[in-house]
Amino acid sequence: EVKRSCPEIDVRVMEDVRFAKFLEIPPGSTTVAALVECSRNDNGALCARLFSRVRFKAMTRLKEHGEILFPPAAESNRAEVAAISPAPLAGPVIEVEVDRIYRELVPFGPAYHTLQDTLFLSGQGAWGKLKAPVLPAVGSMQEIIGSPFPLDGALHAACVLGQRSADFVPFPVELGRRIVRRPTQAGGSYITRVVPVSRTSDELVFDLGIFDNDGQIYETVTGVRMRDVSRGTIKPPAWMKK
């Protein structure tokens, strides 16, 4: 929608990405009804917001699920990619098998099991392998910003890393800036490196990068803010603290 209505905007550069509410997809569904609202800011940036309709007995209201800011062309052309190394972690590491990750730490369904083999953790961050599933492309945007699954897997790695230090299971609520240098491809293999930036009692902040197996950068995300969205109902398992 953004690319169609504002072709001068570089949709590969995204800022102030905010996740307000989960968008529920009913089991067995291949599509979900949603609305996209676009508006211009005074500086020329484009703000896109995602809504769904929630029906009540006497009325229907809109629920907001997220918001993305696309900077004006002049600013996006100057956007610099964060310096994140694709190299594996140095020194002692903790290894967590992905089967255990998706069984006990990130309990998502098989379609979202993007992390592969073993995830490596240390004080320097997290390092792991990603695999984008082979799925039919929906529209032409995948050719520009790539498959969404590698970033999803990188955020899973950040969630696991966060459970080492936090007393909650961290989920992303905001991305400071995402820059797509090369689009990831369905069926492609990648690596991710997650770097801790800051920590408070209720929030963790990370930077992350996604690379191919030769270390070529595909995308970076800085200012990944992660918080407890379960209201304390989900806790990290005790073995993650050892």
Buried (B, 14 or more C-beta within 10 A) or exposed (E): EBBEEBEEBBBBBBBBBBBBEEBEEEEEEEEEEEEEEBEEEEEBBBBBBBBBEEEEEEEEEEBBBBBBBBBBBEBBEEBEBBEBBBEEBEEEBBEBEBEBBBEBBBEEEEEBBBBBEBBBBBEBBBBBBBBBBEEEEEEEBBEEBBBBBBBBBBBBBBBBBBBBBBEBBBBBBBBBBBBBBBBBBBEBBBBBBBBBBEBEEEBBBBBBBBBBEEEEBBBBBBBBBBBBBEEEEEBBEEEBEE
